[in-house]
Amino acid sequence: MIKNFDYQLGSLVREAVNKVGSFTYPAVLNFDHPKELKNGDYSCNVAFLLAPQGKSSPIVLADNIVEVINTTPILNEPHNQYIHM
């Protein structure tokens, strides 16, 4: 189940990155759990890796990726009582 979730999360981020711009990114995206819960459930350094290609700051790129992800219909559907996004 976790591997499937990691795959889905990676696919979601890749799709968002593709909508934001044209990038060449690593074959594997690494996800971590932030040290502080206020920073979310997962973190990924994809914006830091791709920002130089887009000649923009990682913060701007991350904001654009998050904006696309937040408009993804699957994230706005209730899944169960344990998923809050």
C-alpha positions in Angstrom: 0.0 0.0 0.0 2.8 2.5 0.9 4.6 1.8 -2.4 1.4 2.5 -4.3 0.9 5.7 -2.3 4.5 6.8 -3.0 4.0 6.1 -6.7 0.7 8.1 -6.7 2.4 11.0 -4.8 5.3 11.0 -7.2 2.9 10.9 -10.2 1.0 13.8 -8.8 4.1 15.9 -8.3 5.4 15.0 -11.8 2.1 16.0 -13.4 2.1 19.3 -11.5 5.7 20.0 -12.5 4.8 19.3 -16.2 1.9 21.8 -16.0 4.2 24.4 -14.4 7.0 24.2 -17.1 9.3 22.0 -19.1 11.9 20.4 -16.9 14.2 17.5 -16.9 14.0 16.0 -13.4 15.4 13.0 -11.5 14.0 9.6 -12.2 13.2 9.2 -8.5 11.5 11.8 -6.4 12.4 11.5 -2.7 9.7 12.3 -0.1 10.3 12.9 3.5 8.3 13.7 6.5 9.0 17.3 7.8 10.4 17.6 11.3 7.6 19.9 12.2 3.9 19.0 11.6 3.1 22.6 10.7 5.1 22.0 7.5 2.8 19.3 6.3 2.8 15.5 6.0 5.3 15.2 3.2 8.1 17.2 1.7 10.0 16.9 -1.5 13.0 18.9 -2.8 11.9 18.9 -6.4 11.7 22.7 -6.5 15.3 23.0 -5.3 16.4 20.6 -8.0 14.5 22.2 -10.9 14.7 25.9 -10.0 18.0 26.5 -11.8 16.5 25.0 -15.0 13.6 27.4 -14.9 15.8 30.3 -13.8 13.5 31.0 -10.9 13.7 30.8 -7.2 12.8 27.4 -5.5 10.1 29.2 -3.5 8.3 30.5 -6.6 8.6 27.2 -8.3 7.3 25.3 -5.2 4.4 27.8 -4.9 3.5 27.1 -8.5 3.6 23.4 -8.0 1.5 23.6 -4.9 -1.0 25.7 -6.7 -1.4 23.1 -9.4 -1.6 20.2 -6.9 -4.2 22.0 -4.8 -6.5 22.2 -7.9 -6.3 18.4 -8.5 -9.8 17.0 -8.1 -8.7 13.8 -6.3 -7.3 15.9 -3.4 -10.6 17.7 -3.0 -12.7 14.5 -2.7 -13.2 13.0 0.8 -11.3 9.7 1.0 -11.7 8.7 4.7 -11.6 10.3 8.1 -7.8 10.0 8.2 -6.8 12.0 5.2 -7.0 15.8 5.6 -5.6 18.0 2.9 
